[in-house]
Amino acid sequence: MERAAGSSMEPSADWLATAAARGRVEEVRALLEAGALPNAPNSYGRRPIQVMMMGSAHVAELLLLHGAEPNCADPATLTRPVHDAAREGFLDTLAVLHRAGARLDVRDAWGRLPVDLAEERGHRDVARYLRAAAGGTRGSSHARIDAAEGPSGIPD
């Protein structure tokens, strides 16, 4: 990619977000080592950690090691990277985010916790991890889901 003449936006933000979204570990590493800012928004206002390929725990690790904020929320939906990883069932990425300080107790705009999203999608291993990380407690949103949908089949 070439920088547009007179462009006021640093193109590395778009390059880094694109590389992260495609799960290109070595490209992400090279851009970060060259000085790309891990929290700089791309031209759509999203940070690399928000658009990264959730199935690539290595991309998450690189971004976090270079200072990416694991708790950045989407302004419209209030979802954070942990919501996305839980919803899609990527336990490795979720664990990387959690170890880096990502909060697991925050709700999105619809009142859902990451564990709610994992349970809704049937990601039992992710839901078990999230419950264990929260001390095995079940919040009120879980009770609401259980009452509405019946038992999830996930042992406590």
Residue pairs with C-beta under 8 A, 6 or more apart in sequence:
1 11
1 14
1 15
2 11
3 11
4 11
9 43
10 37
10 40
12 31
12 34
12 35
12 36
12 37
12 40
13 36
13 37
13 40
13 41
13 42
13 43
14 42
14 43
15 31
15 36
16 28
16 31
16 32
16 36
16 37
16 38
16 40
16 42
16 48
17 42
17 46
17 47
17 48
17 51
18 42
19 27
19 28
19 31
19 48
20 28
20 48
20 49
20 51
20 52
20 53
20 59
20 63
21 48
21 51
21 52
21 53
22 53
23 52
23 53
23 55
23 56
23 59
24 59
25 56
25 58
25 59
25 62
28 48
28 59
28 62
28 63
29 62
32 38
32 62
32 63
32 66
38 47
38 48
38 49
38 63
38 66
38 67
38 68
39 47
39 49
39 67
39 68
39 69
39 72
40 47
40 48
41 47
42 48
42 51
45 75
46 74
47 68
47 69
47 72
48 63
48 68
49 60
49 63
49 64
49 68
49 69
49 70
49 72
49 81
50 72
50 74
50 81
50 84
52 59
52 60
52 63
52 81
53 59
54 81
54 84
54 85
54 88
54 90
54 93
55 88
55 90
55 93
56 93
57 90
57 92
57 93
57 95
57 96
60 81
60 93
60 96
60 97
60 100
61 96
64 70
64 96
64 97
64 100
70 80
70 81
70 82
70 97
70 100
70 101
70 102
71 80
71 101
71 102
71 103
71 106
72 80
72 81
73 79
73 80
73 106
74 80
76 109
77 108
77 109
78 106
78 107
78 108
78 109
79 108
79 109
80 102
80 103
80 106
80 108
81 93
81 97
81 102
82 94
82 97
82 98
82 102
82 103
82 104
82 106
82 114
83 108
83 112
83 114
83 117
85 91
85 93
85 94
85 97
85 114
85 126
86 94
86 114
86 115
86 117
86 118
86 123
86 126
86 130
87 114
87 117
87 118
87 120
87 121
88 121
88 123
89 118
89 121
89 123
89 125
89 126
90 126
91 123
91 125
91 126
91 129
94 114
94 126
94 129
94 130
95 129
98 104
98 133
104 113
104 114
104 115
104 130
104 133
104 134
105 113
105 134
106 113
107 113
107 141
111 141
112 120
112 141
113 130
113 139
113 141
113 142
114 130
115 127
115 130
115 131
115 134
115 139
115 142
116 141
116 142
116 145
118 124
118 126
118 127
118 130
119 127
119 142
119 145
119 152
119 154
120 145
124 153
124 154
127 152
127 154
128 154
128 155
131 137
131 138
131 154
131 156
136 156
138 156
145 152
146 152
